[in-house]
Amino acid sequence: MFGRTPAFVLAVLLAAPALSACKNVQMIPGTEVPDTADNREILQVLERFRGGFVRQDPAVILSTAHPTYYDESGTDDPSDDIVFEELGQTLGRRIAQIESVRFTIEYLDVFIRRDRATVHVWIDASFRMKPVLGDDGLPRVSARVVPKQDFAKFELIREGDSWLITKGI
């Protein structure tokens, strides 16, 4: 046992500078994401997206999307895929059904490779939905609250000096 102690001490001493260097990395406040210009810009885009939902403003949400936006909606069924050309109408329809929104995003990590970025997040939201009225004006589906708590992934692309979402809205 004592024969291994010097090797262990040596390993700890060699690892100490690397560990202390990690602690010197500044993080974006409220996240565990390193504070770099690209990471800040990416999180600002996602905050604009989130704020658009909270204010129920589909134009703001749409302004965060890239013209190549494409999302399979998490299914293998191509009938629910969303492309950029349909995104504005889809957002308008969905937001029209919402009475109020509570929506927070916890940013877990950001990976950038050249002009592409992937952001993993934890979403904690709830949407108070309006009642669905029948032809007679009576509620067919009563008002309800739809909670959403889940991990999600956004994909972005850098275009010029800005980042835009290509998947995840």
C-alpha positions in Angstrom: 0.0 0.0 0.0 2.8 2.5 0.9 4.5 1.7 -2.4 1.6 3.2 -4.3 1.4 6.4 -2.2 4.1 8.3 -4.1 2.4 7.5 -7.5 -0.9 8.8 -6.1 0.7 12.0 -4.7 2.4 12.5 -8.1 -0.8 12.1 -10.0 -2.6 14.6 -7.7 0.2 17.1 -8.0 0.2 16.8 -11.8 -3.6 17.1 -12.0 -3.8 20.1 -9.7 -2.8 22.7 -12.3 -5.3 21.4 -14.7 -8.1 21.4 -12.1 -7.3 24.9 -10.9 -7.2 26.1 -14.6 -10.8 24.9 -15.0 -11.8 26.9 -12.0 -10.4 30.1 -13.6 -12.8 29.8 -16.6 -15.5 32.5 -16.2 -19.1 31.3 -16.6 -22.0 33.2 -18.0 -23.9 34.2 -14.8 -26.6 31.8 -13.9 -25.2 29.0 -16.1 -22.4 26.5 -16.2 -21.6 27.7 -19.8 -18.1 29.2 -20.3 -18.3 33.0 -20.9 -17.2 33.4 -24.5 -18.5 35.9 -27.1 -20.1 33.1 -29.2 -21.7 31.4 -26.2 -23.2 34.8 -25.0 -24.5 35.5 -28.5 -26.1 32.0 -28.7 -27.8 32.3 -25.3 -29.0 35.8 -26.3 -30.7 34.3 -29.3 -32.3 31.6 -27.2 -33.4 34.2 -24.6 -35.0 36.2 -27.4 -36.8 33.0 -28.5 -38.0 32.3 -24.9 -39.1 35.9 -24.4 -41.1 35.7 -27.6 -43.0 32.8 -26.2 -43.6 34.5 -22.9 -44.9 37.6 -24.7 -46.8 35.4 -27.1 -45.2 37.1 -30.1 -44.7 34.7 -33.0 -42.8 37.4 -35.0 -40.1 37.5 -32.4 -39.8 33.7 -32.3 -39.7 33.5 -36.0 -36.9 36.1 -36.1 -34.7 33.7 -34.2 -35.1 31.0 -36.9 -32.8 30.4 -39.9 -34.3 30.0 -43.4 -33.0 26.4 -43.4 -35.0 25.6 -40.2 -36.3 22.0 -40.2 -37.6 20.0 -37.3 -39.1 16.4 -37.2 -41.0 17.3 -34.0 -39.4 14.3 -32.3 -41.3 11.7 -34.4 -40.7 9.5 -37.5 -44.0 10.8 -39.0 -43.2 13.2 -41.8 -46.7 14.8 -41.5 -45.7 16.7 -38.4 -42.3 17.9 -39.7 -41.9 21.7 -39.6 -40.0 23.7 -42.2 -39.2 27.4 -42.1 -41.9 28.3 -44.7 -44.6 26.9 -42.4 -43.1 28.0 -39.1 -44.7 31.4 -38.9 -48.2 30.0 -39.5 -47.6 27.1 -37.1 -46.4 29.5 -34.4 -49.4 31.8 -35.0 -51.9 28.9 -34.6 -50.2 27.5 -31.5 -49.8 30.9 -29.7 -53.4 31.8 -30.5 -54.4 28.8 -28.3 -52.4 30.0 -25.3 -53.9 32.2 -22.6 -50.7 32.6 -20.6 -47.1 31.2 -20.4 -44.5 30.5 -17.7 -41.3 29.5 -19.4 -37.7 29.1 -18.1 -34.7 27.6 -19.7 -31.6 26.3 -17.8 -28.6 26.3 -20.2 -26.6 23.1 -19.6 -23.9 23.2 -22.2 -23.0 24.7 -25.6 -20.9 22.9 -28.2 -19.6 24.9 -31.2 -18.0 23.4 -34.2 -17.1 25.9 -36.9 -20.4 27.7 -37.9 -22.7 25.2 -36.1 -23.7 25.0 -32.4 -25.7 22.6 -30.3 -27.2 23.8 -27.0 -28.6 21.3 -24.4 -31.1 22.8 -22.0 -33.7 22.0 -19.4 -37.1 23.5 -20.1 -39.5 24.2 -17.2 -42.7 25.7 -18.6 -46.4 25.7 -18.3 -49.0 26.9 -20.8 -52.5 27.9 -19.8 -54.5 26.9 -22.9 -57.7 28.6 -23.9 -60.9 26.6 -24.0 -61.8 25.1 -27.5 -65.2 26.2 -28.5 -67.6 24.2 -30.6 -69.8 25.6 -33.4 -72.5 26.4 -30.8 -70.0 28.6 -28.8 -69.9 26.2 -25.9 -66.6 24.8 -24.7 -65.7 21.5 -26.4 -62.5 21.3 -24.5 -62.2 23.2 -21.3 -59.3 25.5 -20.4 -56.3 23.6 -19.1 -52.7 23.9 -18.0 -50.1 22.0 -20.0 -46.9 21.5 -18.1 -43.6 20.9 -19.9 -40.5 19.8 -18.1 -37.9 18.1 -20.2 -34.4 18.2 -21.6 -34.2 19.7 -25.1 -31.7 20.5 -27.8 -31.4 23.5 -30.0 -29.2 23.6 -33.1 -28.0 26.9 -34.5 -26.0 28.1 -37.4 -23.8 31.2 -37.6 -24.8 33.5 -40.5 -22.5 36.5 -40.7 -22.1 37.9 -37.2 -25.3 36.3 -35.8 -26.6 32.9 -34.8 -30.0 31.6 -35.8 -31.9 28.4 -34.8 -32.1 25.6 -37.3 -33.8 23.1 -35.1 -35.6 23.0 -31.7 -38.3 25.7 -31.7 
